[in-house]
Amino acid sequence: MAFFTLDPALQESLDRKTESVFIVLEMIDDEGKILRLSDDAVESAYITSYRDSLGGYCVSARVTFVDESGVLNDLSGSNREVHILFSAGDCGRFLHRFTLYVNDSGFIRTVSGMRTRISIVLEDTPTRIKRLGALRNWEEKLVVTDLVMSDKALPEKSLLHLIASRAGLSSEDLDSCSVPLSLVYAALSGNPWDELCALASSCMALLEGGVEKKLLFSSSIYQEDETEEEASFLKSGLFHELLEEEAGDAYTNSIRLKWNRPERLAFQLLWCYEEPPVSYDTDMTPSYPFLPDGSRPIQDESYPFTANYEVREEYQRLPVLWADQIQDQTELEADLIFDADDQSGTDGTEGLTISHYNYESQKALINLNCNLAGSLKKLSIKGRPIVMRPGAAFYHSDPDEIATCGIRIKSGDSRFFSDDQVMGVDGVYRSHPEDWVYRQLAKGIRKRRRFKGKSELGLFYIRSGSLCLLEREEEDVLCRVEKLVLDYHESRGLDCQVHLLEE
C-alpha cells in the first residue's frame, strides 16, 4: 500500500512550499447528493490516523467550520457521510483524502455573537465497528465451513466478507485482495472488528477504512497474485524535526503460537443409543430392553430425544462442531437391529420403528415406537464430522539472539489458520501457522528503529499502514507508517506528525 497519488497541479503547488494548504468539506444529503461547503468554511480540524492495539488502522477527527450559506440548516448530523478534501494555493485541484461519518452527537452548534460555528466528531468505518461492538448483540454465533480467507469473487465462501456482513457491510463495501488459504470451519461470535483484525493478522494483511470503499483488506503476503507491496518515497527534508529512537518494544526472539485447530474426519460413527437400563449378552454385547408402553425417554413422542454427536477416540470423546453427509432415516432403519421376544409371524425389526427423525449439523432429534417387547442391539447415526483439536502449538526461537539479549517472547495473536502448505521466504514449504511463526520471528529479531517527524508542509497524502522509503543523507530506511496526525487551523495552516516504524 502506497501514499495517495496527487494531481500534477496539486503536487506542483505543494512542491513550491509557499502555498497555503486548506481543507474543504463535502457532505451527503438525505437524497445522496453532495453538498460542498465553501473553500474558507473550515476553521480547524484535528485528524488522527493510527494503528490500533489489534493491528487494524482507524481514523478519528474533529472539525470546526461555519455554514454561512445555510446549506446544512435542514439536515441532521448524526451518521452523515462526510468527505474531507485537501488542496493548496489556487491550483484548483483537490485530494479526496478521507470518507468519515459524523458520530451520534451530530452537528454541535456554538453561537458566538453573530457567528455560528459547527463542530463535528468524525470516525471511519473501522472505528464505528469497534465502537458499536459493545452496543450490539454479537452472541448469535455464525458457523461456516469449507471457505477461504478472502475471495471477492465468491463472498459467500469468504471469511472476510462473512465477518464484514455481521458488521452490516455488503461485498460492495469492501475492496480486498484474494487470499486462497482454505479453512475447514469457523465460528463467528465476537465483535466483528476483533475478528477482522485476527484475520488480517493471520494473513499478514493491512486492514483499514477506505475513501471509495468502506473497508480495505490488502497487501497480504499470502494473496493470490503475489504482487510485491509498493513502497512510496519520503524525503527526510520534508520534516523540520525528525526524532529517531530504538524500537525495543518491537523486538522478539521467541514466537509461541497456540490455537484451536478444527479438523475434518472421515465418515464414521457419530452417535449410538446407550441409555440405561442395559443388559449384556454372553459376548458382552450391550442389549437395551424395550416394552410397548416403556418409559424410556426416546419413546416419549411428546418430546424429541436429543442425540448429540461425538467422535470416539482411544482416550477421549470429542464433541462434534459440525457434521455433514449424515445418514437419513432410511439408512438408519436399514442399520437398526432389534430382536423381538415374540417373533411368531413377524419380522423382529418391525417391533421397533423410528417414528420421528430430524438431523442437524451437531445433533439429531429422534423418537422410537415400540410395538413388541424385545431388545435393541444397534441404533446409530453416522456422518462426516469436524472436531476441534484444542491446544495445537508451534514454537520457534533464535538461540543466538536469546544468548545475546535474553529471551523475549511474543505470543501468537490470531486464531484463523489454515492447514494449507505455503512456501516461506526461504523456499521451504510449511503449514500456514508454521510459516506465520517463521515470518514473525524473522521480523522480530531485527534491531528496528522508530522515527517521529514533524512538518508544516502538506503531507496529507501520507497514509497510515503504507510502506515508504525514508530518504536520509546517511542512509535510506524502509519503514511503515504507524500514525499520522493532521492538525489544521485557518490562521496557521497545516501541521503534520508522522510516526514510522522500520521494517
C-alpha positions as CSV (number, residue, x, y, z in Angstrom):
1,M,0.0,0.0,0.0
2,A,1.5,3.3,-1.1
3,F,0.7,7.0,-0.5
4,F,-2.1,8.7,-2.3
5,T,-1.4,9.9,-5.8
6,L,-1.7,13.7,-6.3
7,D,-2.9,15.6,-9.3
8,P,0.2,17.1,-11.0
9,A,-1.1,20.6,-10.4
10,L,-1.6,20.0,-6.7
11,Q,1.8,18.3,-6.5
12,E,3.4,21.3,-8.1
13,S,1.7,23.6,-5.7
14,L,3.0,21.6,-2.7
15,D,6.5,21.5,-4.2
16,R,6.7,25.3,-4.1
17,K,6.3,25.1,-0.3
18,T,4.9,28.5,-0.2
19,E,1.2,27.8,-1.0
20,S,-1.2,27.5,2.0
21,V,-2.9,24.2,2.5
22,F,-6.6,24.3,3.2
23,I,-9.4,21.8,3.8
24,V,-12.8,21.6,2.1
25,L,-15.8,19.6,3.4
26,E,-18.4,17.7,1.4
27,M,-21.5,16.2,3.0
28,I,-24.0,13.7,1.6
29,D,-27.6,14.9,2.0
30,D,-30.6,12.7,2.6
31,E,-31.1,12.1,-1.2
32,G,-27.5,11.1,-1.7
33,K,-26.4,14.4,-3.3
34,I,-23.1,16.0,-2.5
35,L,-23.2,19.3,-0.6
36,R,-19.9,21.2,-0.8
37,L,-19.1,23.9,1.7
38,S,-17.1,26.9,0.6
39,D,-13.3,26.7,0.5
40,D,-13.0,29.0,3.5
41,A,-15.6,27.3,5.7
42,V,-13.3,25.1,7.7
43,E,-11.7,26.9,10.7
44,S,-9.9,23.9,12.3
45,A,-9.5,20.2,12.0
46,Y,-7.6,17.6,14.0
47,I,-7.4,14.3,12.3
48,T,-5.7,11.1,13.6
49,S,-5.0,8.0,11.6
50,Y,-3.4,5.3,13.6
51,R,-2.7,1.6,14.1
52,D,-4.9,0.3,16.9
53,S,-3.9,-2.3,19.5
54,L,-5.5,-5.1,17.4
55,G,-3.5,-4.3,14.3
56,G,-6.1,-2.6,12.1
57,Y,-5.9,1.1,11.1
58,C,-8.5,3.6,12.3
59,V,-9.2,7.3,11.7
60,S,-10.9,9.8,14.0
61,A,-11.3,13.5,13.6
62,R,-12.9,16.7,14.9
63,V,-13.7,19.5,12.5
64,T,-15.0,23.0,13.2
65,F,-16.5,25.1,10.4
66,V,-19.0,27.7,9.6
67,D,-22.0,27.4,7.2
68,E,-22.6,30.9,6.1
69,S,-24.9,29.8,3.2
70,G,-27.0,27.6,5.5
71,V,-26.9,24.5,3.3
72,L,-27.0,22.3,6.4
73,N,-29.9,24.1,8.1
74,D,-32.4,21.3,7.3
75,L,-30.1,18.4,7.9
76,S,-29.4,16.3,11.0
77,G,-25.7,15.5,11.5
78,S,-25.7,12.0,13.2
79,N,-24.2,9.3,11.0
80,R,-23.9,11.6,8.0
81,E,-21.2,10.8,5.5
82,V,-18.5,13.5,5.2
83,H,-15.7,13.8,2.7
84,I,-12.5,15.7,3.7
85,L,-10.6,17.2,0.8
86,F,-7.2,18.9,0.8
87,S,-5.8,21.4,-1.6
88,A,-3.1,24.1,-1.7
89,G,-2.9,27.6,-3.1
90,D,-5.1,28.3,-6.1
91,C,-4.3,25.2,-8.2
92,G,-8.0,24.3,-8.2
93,R,-7.2,20.6,-7.7
94,F,-8.2,18.6,-4.6
95,L,-7.4,15.2,-3.0
96,H,-10.4,13.4,-1.5
97,R,-8.4,12.1,1.4
98,F,-11.0,10.8,4.0
99,T,-14.5,9.5,3.9
100,L,-15.8,9.6,7.5
101,Y,-19.1,9.6,9.4
102,V,-20.5,12.0,12.0
103,N,-20.9,10.3,15.4
104,D,-24.0,10.3,17.4
105,S,-23.5,13.9,18.7
106,G,-24.4,15.2,15.2
107,F,-23.9,18.9,14.5
108,I,-22.6,20.7,17.6
109,R,-23.5,24.3,17.1
110,T,-21.9,27.1,19.1
111,V,-23.2,30.7,18.8
112,S,-20.7,33.4,19.4
113,G,-22.1,36.9,18.7
114,M,-23.4,36.9,15.1
115,R,-21.4,33.8,14.1
116,T,-22.4,30.2,14.5
117,R,-19.7,27.6,14.5
118,I,-20.5,23.9,13.9
119,S,-18.3,21.2,15.3
120,I,-18.5,17.5,14.3
121,V,-16.7,14.4,15.6
122,L,-16.0,12.0,12.8
123,E,-15.0,8.4,12.6
124,D,-14.3,5.9,9.8
125,T,-15.9,2.5,9.3
126,P,-13.4,0.6,11.4
127,T,-13.9,2.9,14.4
128,R,-17.7,2.6,14.0
129,I,-17.5,-1.2,14.0
130,K,-15.2,-1.1,17.0
131,R,-17.3,1.4,18.9
132,L,-20.6,-0.2,18.2
133,G,-19.3,-3.7,19.2
134,A,-20.2,-3.2,22.8
135,L,-23.7,-1.9,22.0
136,R,-24.8,-4.7,19.7
137,N,-25.6,-8.3,20.4
138,W,-22.8,-10.4,18.8
139,E,-23.8,-13.5,20.8
140,E,-25.6,-15.1,17.9
141,K,-23.0,-17.5,16.5
142,L,-22.4,-17.8,12.8
143,V,-20.9,-21.2,11.9
144,V,-19.4,-21.6,8.4
145,T,-17.5,-24.4,6.8
146,D,-15.4,-25.1,3.7
147,L,-14.3,-21.5,3.0
148,V,-11.2,-19.4,2.3
149,M,-9.7,-16.4,4.0
150,S,-10.8,-13.9,1.3
151,D,-12.4,-14.3,-2.1
152,K,-14.1,-11.3,-3.6
153,A,-15.4,-13.4,-6.5
154,L,-17.3,-15.7,-4.1
155,P,-18.2,-13.7,-1.0
156,E,-20.5,-16.4,0.5
157,K,-17.4,-18.6,0.9
158,S,-15.1,-15.8,2.0
159,L,-14.3,-15.5,5.7
160,L,-13.5,-11.8,5.3
161,H,-16.9,-11.0,3.7
162,L,-18.8,-13.1,6.2
163,I,-17.3,-11.3,9.1
164,A,-17.9,-7.9,7.5
165,S,-21.5,-8.9,6.8
166,R,-22.1,-9.2,10.6
167,A,-21.0,-5.6,10.9
168,G,-23.6,-4.5,8.3
169,L,-21.2,-4.3,5.3
170,S,-22.0,-5.8,1.9
171,S,-19.5,-7.1,-0.6
172,E,-19.8,-3.8,-2.5
173,D,-18.5,-2.0,0.6
174,L,-15.2,-4.0,0.6
175,D,-12.1,-3.8,-1.6
176,S,-10.0,-6.8,-0.9
177,C,-7.2,-9.0,-2.2
178,S,-7.9,-12.7,-2.6
179,V,-6.2,-15.0,-0.1
180,P,-7.0,-18.6,-1.2
181,L,-5.9,-20.3,2.1
182,S,-8.7,-22.8,2.9
183,L,-10.5,-23.1,6.2
184,V,-12.5,-26.2,7.3
185,Y,-14.5,-24.4,10.0
186,A,-15.0,-21.0,11.6
187,A,-17.4,-19.9,14.4
188,L,-18.0,-16.2,14.4
189,S,-19.4,-15.0,17.7
190,G,-17.4,-12.0,18.8
191,N,-17.1,-8.3,17.9
192,P,-16.5,-8.2,14.1
193,W,-13.6,-5.7,14.5
194,D,-11.8,-8.2,16.7
195,E,-12.4,-11.0,14.2
196,L,-11.4,-8.8,11.2
197,C,-8.1,-7.9,12.9
198,A,-7.5,-11.6,13.8
199,L,-8.0,-12.5,10.1
200,A,-5.7,-9.7,9.0
201,S,-3.0,-10.9,11.5
202,S,-3.1,-14.5,10.3
203,C,-3.0,-13.3,6.6
204,M,-0.4,-10.7,7.5
205,A,-2.6,-8.1,5.6
206,L,-3.4,-4.5,6.1
207,L,-6.9,-3.6,7.3
208,E,-8.2,0.0,7.1
209,G,-11.1,2.2,6.2
210,G,-11.2,3.4,2.6
211,V,-12.1,6.5,0.7
212,E,-14.4,5.0,-2.0
213,K,-14.9,1.7,-0.2
214,K,-15.8,1.4,3.5
215,L,-13.2,-1.3,4.3
216,L,-9.9,-2.2,2.6
217,F,-8.1,-5.6,3.1
218,S,-4.8,-5.6,1.2
219,S,-1.1,-6.4,0.9
220,S,-1.3,-9.9,2.3
221,I,1.9,-11.9,1.7
222,Y,-0.4,-14.9,1.0
223,Q,-2.6,-13.2,-1.6
224,E,-3.3,-14.9,-4.9
225,D,-1.4,-12.6,-7.3
226,E,1.7,-12.4,-5.0
227,T,2.2,-8.8,-6.0
228,E,5.1,-7.2,-4.2
229,E,3.9,-4.3,-2.0
230,E,4.7,-0.9,-3.4
231,A,6.8,1.5,-1.3
232,S,6.5,5.3,-1.6
233,F,9.3,7.7,-1.1
234,L,9.5,10.1,1.8
235,K,12.3,12.7,2.0
236,S,13.6,13.5,5.5
237,G,14.0,17.1,4.3
238,L,10.2,17.5,4.5
239,F,10.4,17.4,8.3
240,H,11.6,20.4,10.3
241,E,12.1,17.9,13.2
242,L,12.9,14.2,13.0
243,L,13.3,12.1,16.1
244,E,15.0,8.7,16.0
245,E,14.8,6.1,18.7
246,E,15.2,2.3,19.1
247,A,12.0,0.3,18.8
248,G,12.8,-2.1,21.6
249,D,9.2,-2.9,22.2
250,A,9.0,-4.4,18.7
251,Y,11.9,-6.8,19.3
252,T,11.3,-10.5,20.0
253,N,13.4,-13.7,19.6
254,S,10.8,-16.3,20.5
255,I,7.4,-16.8,18.9
256,R,4.9,-19.1,20.6
257,L,1.7,-19.8,18.8
258,K,-1.2,-21.7,20.3
259,W,-4.6,-22.1,18.6
260,N,-7.6,-24.5,18.4
261,R,-7.3,-26.4,15.2
262,P,-10.5,-27.6,13.5
263,E,-10.1,-30.9,11.7
264,R,-12.4,-32.8,9.3
265,L,-12.5,-36.5,9.8
266,A,-13.7,-39.4,7.6
267,F,-17.2,-40.7,7.6
268,Q,-17.8,-42.5,10.9
269,L,-20.0,-43.2,13.9
270,L,-21.4,-40.0,15.5
271,W,-23.9,-41.4,17.9
272,C,-25.3,-44.7,19.2
273,Y,-28.0,-45.4,21.6
274,E,-26.6,-46.2,25.1
275,E,-29.4,-45.2,27.6
276,P,-29.8,-47.5,30.6
277,P,-31.2,-49.9,31.6
278,V,-28.9,-52.2,29.7
279,S,-28.1,-55.9,29.7
280,Y,-25.2,-57.8,28.2
281,D,-25.1,-60.9,26.1
282,T,-22.6,-63.7,26.7
283,D,-20.2,-61.9,24.3
284,M,-20.6,-58.7,26.3
285,T,-22.6,-57.1,23.5
286,P,-24.9,-54.4,25.1
287,S,-28.7,-55.0,24.7
288,Y,-31.4,-52.4,25.6
289,P,-34.8,-53.9,26.6
290,F,-37.8,-52.2,25.2
291,L,-41.5,-52.5,26.0
292,P,-44.5,-51.2,24.1
293,D,-45.5,-49.0,27.0
294,G,-42.0,-48.4,28.2
295,S,-40.7,-45.3,29.9
296,R,-37.5,-44.7,28.0
297,P,-37.2,-41.0,27.1
298,I,-36.6,-41.9,23.4
299,Q,-40.1,-43.5,23.4
300,D,-41.8,-40.2,24.6
301,E,-43.1,-38.8,21.3
302,S,-44.3,-35.6,23.0
303,Y,-40.6,-34.6,23.4
304,P,-37.9,-35.4,20.8
305,F,-34.9,-37.3,22.2
306,T,-31.6,-35.4,21.5
307,A,-28.7,-37.4,20.1
308,N,-25.6,-35.2,20.5
309,Y,-22.8,-36.1,18.1
310,E,-19.4,-37.0,19.3
311,V,-16.2,-38.7,18.0
312,R,-14.8,-41.5,20.0
313,E,-11.1,-41.9,20.1
314,E,-8.9,-44.2,22.1
315,Y,-8.6,-42.0,25.2
316,Q,-11.2,-39.3,24.7
317,R,-14.5,-38.3,23.3
318,L,-14.6,-35.1,21.2
319,P,-17.8,-33.1,20.6
320,V,-18.7,-32.6,17.0
321,L,-18.6,-29.0,15.9
322,W,-20.2,-29.7,12.6
323,A,-21.1,-32.7,10.5
324,D,-22.4,-33.4,7.0
325,Q,-23.2,-36.5,5.0
326,I,-25.4,-37.6,7.9
327,Q,-27.5,-40.7,7.4
328,D,-31.1,-40.2,6.6
329,Q,-34.0,-42.2,8.2
330,T,-34.0,-44.9,5.6
331,E,-30.3,-45.6,6.2
332,L,-30.8,-45.6,10.0
333,E,-33.7,-48.1,9.7
334,A,-31.6,-50.3,7.4
335,D,-28.9,-50.5,10.1
336,L,-31.2,-50.8,13.1
337,I,-31.1,-54.2,14.8
338,F,-33.9,-55.2,17.2
339,D,-34.7,-58.7,18.5
340,A,-38.4,-59.1,19.4
341,D,-39.1,-61.5,22.2
342,D,-42.1,-63.0,20.3
343,Q,-41.3,-63.1,16.6
344,S,-44.0,-65.5,15.5
345,G,-45.2,-64.4,12.1
346,T,-43.4,-61.1,12.4
347,D,-40.0,-59.8,11.4
348,G,-38.2,-58.9,14.6
349,T,-37.1,-55.4,13.3
350,E,-40.8,-54.5,12.8
351,G,-41.2,-54.4,16.6
352,L,-39.3,-51.2,16.9
353,T,-39.6,-48.4,14.4
354,I,-38.3,-44.8,14.1
355,S,-41.3,-42.5,14.5
356,H,-39.5,-39.2,14.3
357,Y,-36.1,-38.3,13.0
358,N,-34.6,-34.9,12.2
359,Y,-30.9,-34.3,11.9
360,E,-28.8,-31.2,12.2
361,S,-25.1,-30.4,12.0
362,Q,-24.4,-31.0,15.7
363,K,-27.2,-33.2,16.8
364,A,-30.3,-35.2,15.8
365,L,-33.8,-35.4,17.2
366,I,-35.2,-38.9,17.3
367,N,-38.1,-41.0,18.7
368,L,-38.8,-44.7,18.6
369,N,-42.1,-46.5,18.6
370,C,-42.1,-50.0,20.2
371,N,-44.8,-52.5,19.1
372,L,-43.3,-55.7,20.5
373,A,-41.2,-56.3,23.6
374,G,-37.6,-57.0,22.8
375,S,-34.0,-55.8,22.8
376,L,-32.4,-53.1,20.8
377,K,-29.0,-54.3,19.6
378,K,-28.0,-51.4,17.4
379,L,-29.2,-47.9,16.7
380,S,-26.6,-45.5,15.4
381,I,-26.0,-42.3,13.3
382,K,-23.0,-41.9,11.0
383,G,-21.7,-38.9,9.2
384,R,-18.6,-36.9,8.4
385,P,-17.6,-34.8,11.4
386,I,-15.5,-31.7,12.1
387,V,-13.9,-31.7,15.6
388,M,-11.7,-29.2,17.4
389,R,-8.2,-30.1,18.4
390,P,-7.5,-27.8,21.3
391,G,-4.0,-26.6,22.2
392,A,-2.3,-27.0,18.8
393,A,1.0,-25.3,19.2
394,F,4.1,-24.3,17.3
395,Y,7.2,-22.6,18.9
396,H,10.2,-21.1,17.2
397,S,13.2,-19.3,18.7
398,D,16.6,-17.9,17.7
399,P,19.1,-19.4,20.1
400,D,21.9,-16.8,19.2
401,E,19.6,-13.9,19.9
402,I,18.4,-15.4,23.2
403,A,22.0,-15.9,24.2
404,T,22.8,-12.3,23.4
405,C,19.7,-10.4,24.5
406,G,17.9,-12.9,26.8
407,I,14.6,-14.4,25.9
408,R,11.9,-12.0,24.6
409,I,8.7,-13.9,24.0
410,K,5.8,-12.9,21.7
411,S,2.6,-15.0,21.8
412,G,0.6,-15.6,18.7
413,D,-2.4,-13.3,18.4
414,S,-4.6,-14.9,15.8
415,R,-7.0,-17.8,15.5
416,F,-7.8,-18.2,11.8
417,F,-5.2,-20.6,10.5
418,S,-5.3,-23.0,7.5
419,D,-3.8,-26.5,7.1
420,D,-2.6,-25.5,3.6
421,Q,1.1,-25.7,2.8
422,V,2.7,-22.3,1.8
423,M,6.2,-21.5,0.6
424,G,8.2,-19.4,3.0
425,V,10.8,-16.7,2.2
426,D,13.5,-19.4,2.3
427,G,11.7,-21.5,-0.3
428,V,10.6,-24.2,2.2
429,Y,7.0,-25.4,2.2
430,R,5.4,-25.3,5.7
431,S,1.9,-25.3,7.1
432,H,0.3,-21.9,7.3
433,P,0.7,-21.5,11.1
434,E,4.4,-22.6,11.0
435,D,5.2,-20.2,8.1
436,W,3.4,-17.4,10.1
437,V,5.7,-18.1,13.1
438,Y,8.8,-18.2,11.0
439,R,7.9,-14.8,9.4
440,Q,7.1,-13.2,12.7
441,L,10.4,-14.3,14.2
442,A,12.3,-13.1,11.1
443,K,10.8,-9.6,11.6
444,G,11.0,-9.7,15.4
445,I,14.8,-10.3,15.7
446,R,15.6,-7.2,13.6
447,K,17.0,-4.3,15.5
448,R,14.5,-1.8,14.3
449,R,14.1,2.0,14.8
450,R,11.1,4.3,15.2
451,F,11.1,7.8,13.6
452,K,8.8,10.6,14.6
453,G,8.7,13.6,12.2
454,K,7.0,17.0,12.4
455,S,6.3,19.1,9.4
456,E,4.5,22.3,8.4
457,L,4.2,21.2,4.8
458,G,1.2,19.4,3.2
459,L,1.9,15.8,4.0
460,F,-1.8,14.9,3.9
461,Y,-1.2,12.4,1.1
462,I,0.7,10.0,3.5
463,R,-1.5,7.1,4.7
464,S,-1.2,5.0,7.8
465,G,-0.1,1.4,7.1
466,S,1.7,2.3,3.9
467,L,5.2,1.2,3.2
468,C,7.7,4.0,2.5
469,L,11.4,4.6,1.9
470,L,12.6,7.3,4.3
471,E,15.4,9.0,2.3
472,R,18.1,10.4,4.6
473,E,21.6,11.8,3.8
474,E,23.4,8.9,5.6
475,E,21.0,6.1,4.5
476,D,17.6,5.1,3.2
477,V,15.4,3.3,5.7
478,L,12.4,1.1,4.7
479,C,9.6,2.0,7.1
480,R,5.8,1.5,7.6
481,V,3.7,4.4,8.7
482,E,2.2,3.8,12.2
483,K,0.4,7.0,12.8
484,L,-0.4,10.3,11.0
485,V,-1.7,13.4,12.8
486,L,-3.0,16.3,10.7
487,D,-3.6,19.5,12.8
488,Y,-5.1,22.3,10.7
489,H,-6.1,25.9,11.6
490,E,-7.0,28.5,9.1
491,S,-4.7,31.0,10.7
492,R,-1.5,28.9,10.6
493,G,-2.2,26.2,8.0
494,L,-1.4,22.5,8.4
495,D,0.9,20.8,11.0
496,C,1.7,17.2,10.4
497,Q,3.1,14.5,12.6
498,V,4.2,11.2,11.1
499,H,5.3,8.1,13.1
500,L,7.3,5.5,11.2
501,L,8.5,2.0,12.3
502,E,11.4,0.5,10.5
503,E,10.6,-2.7,8.6
